[in-house]
Amino acid sequence: MLVDTKGSIALRFSIGDLPAYVLIDADGMVRRRFVGFRTELALAAMVEEAASSGPAAAKLSPSANQH
């Protein structure tokens, strides 16, 4: 997790409202963006969803890195 204390990431991703979340995969592709408060459970589900789809899924998924 990155906390953008200087606002440079917010400018890069055109974020005006807080809190804002941008899920970026291992290839640097934006997988999901959303604004507003989310519970920890909801955030975990969104990360899992992003990790389990698309070409970078194997790189994102924590279970893919376990032997």
C-alpha positions as CSV (number, residue, x, y, z in Angstrom):
1,M,0.0,0.0,0.0
2,L,1.2,3.4,-0.9
3,V,0.2,6.5,1.0
4,D,0.6,9.5,-1.3
5,T,1.7,12.2,1.2
6,K,2.8,14.7,-1.5
7,G,-0.2,14.2,-3.9
8,S,1.9,13.3,-6.9
9,I,0.2,9.9,-7.4
10,A,-3.2,11.6,-7.1
11,L,-2.3,13.9,-9.9
12,R,-1.0,11.1,-12.1
13,F,-4.3,9.1,-11.7
14,S,-6.6,12.2,-11.7
15,I,-7.9,11.6,-8.2
16,G,-9.8,14.4,-6.6
17,D,-11.8,12.7,-3.9
18,L,-10.6,10.9,-0.8
19,P,-10.2,8.2,0.1
20,A,-9.4,6.8,-3.3
21,Y,-7.9,3.5,-4.2
22,V,-6.1,2.4,-7.4
23,L,-5.2,-1.3,-7.7
24,I,-2.2,-1.7,-9.9
25,D,-0.9,-5.1,-11.1
26,A,2.6,-6.4,-11.3
27,D,2.8,-5.1,-14.9
28,G,1.8,-1.6,-13.9
29,M,-1.7,-1.9,-15.3
30,V,-4.6,-0.3,-13.4
31,R,-6.9,-3.1,-12.5
32,R,-9.5,-1.2,-10.5
33,R,-10.2,2.3,-9.3
34,F,-12.7,3.4,-6.7
35,V,-13.4,6.3,-4.4
36,G,-15.0,6.2,-1.0
37,F,-14.7,4.3,2.3
38,R,-14.6,0.5,2.1
39,T,-14.5,-2.0,4.9
40,E,-11.4,-4.1,5.2
41,L,-13.3,-7.1,4.0
42,A,-14.5,-5.3,0.9
43,L,-11.0,-4.1,0.1
44,A,-9.6,-7.6,0.5
45,A,-12.4,-8.9,-1.9
46,M,-11.5,-6.3,-4.5
47,V,-7.8,-7.1,-4.3
48,E,-8.6,-10.8,-4.6
49,E,-10.8,-10.2,-7.6
50,A,-8.2,-8.1,-9.4
51,A,-5.5,-10.7,-8.5
52,S,-7.6,-13.6,-10.0
53,S,-8.3,-12.1,-13.4
54,G,-6.3,-11.0,-16.4
55,P,-2.8,-11.8,-17.7
56,A,-1.0,-10.5,-14.6
57,A,-3.0,-12.7,-12.2
58,A,-0.2,-15.2,-11.5
59,K,2.1,-12.3,-10.5
60,L,-0.5,-10.6,-8.3
61,S,-2.0,-13.6,-6.5
62,P,-0.3,-14.3,-3.2
63,S,-1.1,-18.0,-3.6
64,A,0.8,-18.1,-6.9
65,N,4.0,-17.2,-5.1
66,Q,3.8,-20.0,-2.5
67,H,5.6,-23.3,-3.1
